Amino acid sequence: MKNLSKPLPKPTSPDEAGDLGHMRAALSLAARGLGRTAPNPAVGCVLVKEGRVVGRGWTQAGGRPHAETEALGRAGAAARGACAYVTLEPCSHHGQTPPCTQALIEAGIARCVVALEDTDPRVTAKGLAKLREAGIEVVLGPGAAAAAELNAGYLTRQRDGRPLVTLKLATTLDGRIGTKRGESRWITGPAARARGHLLRAQHDAVMVGGGTAIADNPRLDVRLTGLGDTSPIRVVLDGRLRLPLTHDLVARAADQPTWLITRAKNPRARLRALRDVGVEVIPVDLDEDGNLSLRAALLALGERGITRLLVEGGGRIAAGLLRLDLVDRLVWFHGPKIIGGDGIPAISGFGLETLADAPIFVPREAVRLGDDLVETYVRAH
């Protein structure tokens, strides 16, 4: 495996080395919440006293309890005089839970190391200020880049009102997802497919187009031992309601949440039938070409609290998102096969005329899984 991402910066002093080490542990804890905490961020907290970890916590499913509350609960009285390492600025406002800043103050911590300020206007800098006002030493910045990457979905929704979009492609070496007859199983091997399921578990929702849903009949769930309860919300873009009521994505809507994004002017009886079996129908506007507006669809998902969206097809949706510069991450699974130009391309044409207008992605990671290669890219800014 080759990791091309930027590592945490090297420490310049023993104290900084200790801070970075404990922050790495907090970031690892935070990652456990990916795909489970929306619309809240996935946060980790480690409490350290006299060089010993006395409490650990991470944001729980549904976004509550928060990481700091979990860590303080595990530490008990040992939290007094400890240093708290938190991956995101502790909240300072009253929501469905009391503010974490107050909990840390009441627990008697002496120092708080925070990786990243929260961009929520209810919190930004206010949590840090309250801690300082209480006489607690505050250090901001260790692990900031890694914390921002971990919560890129939360930050994207705060900034743009939409989720972070990860486009997942599984293709042959020449970028094909099927033969000219449509055969596509299996281009990649078992290890790569398992990694795909892990990707689903780390996202709040997974989206496909209606054509892909009908052709492939995907379940869009997580089938990994121990992670069966982390299946994401299933989202289908289906402007003309082609998806039959007998389709698995509809039939199992009561067991795994299924959202259908469509145009508003569809037969009411059809929409009512979908809602009656548990499908949440989300009407959105059309774009200038008369198709479902992908931008409007993403904003609708953001309004419903989705922070991380995994897009698994098809080619037209992939092309549309790329054309609109709405793909933030690209995870490309390459199987060691070649189909040729008459195979089905992973990405449909989207009218590109010059290389200067081509979307650019920066390589982040390359992983070998059996005979397959998985490459991760981040959109260049």
Protein Blocks (a to p, Z undefined) as FASTA:
>chain_A
ZZfbdcddddfbfklmmmmmmmmmmmmmmmmmgoplpcbdcddddddeehiafbdcddde
hhiacfklmmmmmnmmmlgopacddfbdcdfbdcfbccfklmmmmnopabdcdfbdcfbf
klgomlmmmmmmnopacdehihklmmmmmmmmmmmmmmnopacddddddddfkopabdfk
opabdfbdfklmmmmmmmmmmpfbdcddfklmmmnopgkiacdehilmmcccdddddfko
pacfkbmklmmmmmmccdddddfbbcfklmmmmmmnopacddddddfkopacfklmmmmm
mmnopabdcdebdfklmmmmmmnopafbdcddddfbdfbjkbccfbdcehiabfklpccd
ddfbdcdehjbccddddddZZ
